[in-house]
């Protein structure tokens, strides 16, 4: 059996695709390929894995404003379809599994032309552009949130969002993160590319607030783009502050954290839910169809998180929310609600739906 995976642009599309691959690998033996943008984040991540062939195509996202990219957009994606057709004809997959992002457009188009069944997984509360284009013709459409599409329980199914197997395992030994007795640990994450507004707020916390609160530690994952800027902006790093550009073993940081400060991409929200961690969610304000705020509001309504809009993000507002959440009773209630926000059998649901399309 042969399966092509596709999805990219951010870790929010890449990691669910790889998580679905891990789900299938527990039961089936198959050859797998991954179609992504040449030089994109997906190539960097997939290239670290064994037994999966990366196939680079040309692709470009739809411009959101008036720009010269409108002239290159059709040409680049047409050439991407040509690239994808070449790979799919050579690889001869039995199915294509796509998780969204503009890179999935050439892959799904090629699959449609060649008559290869396609399964789409949508991570967000509002369906992305590429998934929306192909949803009507996909063999299966798997949803993280019921609000993303009308469910019929045969072709369009609510499954939840898969997470990498590392997040389903118990706390690892030999972690690089330690927690001292009586210490309260904040973990700030801006997503796979980092978040400038969150990074700026963390700079304020490290310079002004953390030195006055030695029992609170901040683990700050800035993203590689802003790492140098953040490092220079904090002249005298307090002992209760740890700065990292990126972390592949994210579960290790989750295990020691009491409270997360994060964007509201669907993948990290699923990881937070699996680990049952309360969160302060700061949705990316320019996400397509404002899907990050929609994701975050669902969790806020469940009592699992507090939402702080990007325009209101500053040290004072952040510290106030931290203080409100920090009581043991609030932490426990939010932790329980966060754990209940994700179905316990997500991986089994996804496997069941894919098995209906797999060749017998």
Beta strands, then each sheet from edge to edge (+ up, - down):
strand 1: 2-6
strand 2: 31-37
strand 3: 52-57
strand 4: 95-98
strand 5: 117-122
strand 6: 140-143
strand 7: 156-158
strand 8: 184-189
strand 9: 216-221
strand 10: 241-244
strand 11: 259-262
strand 12: 278-281
strand 13: 305-307
sheet 1: 3+ 2+ 1+ 4+ 5+ 6+ 7+
sheet 2: 10+ 9+ 8+ 11+ 12+ 13+
end
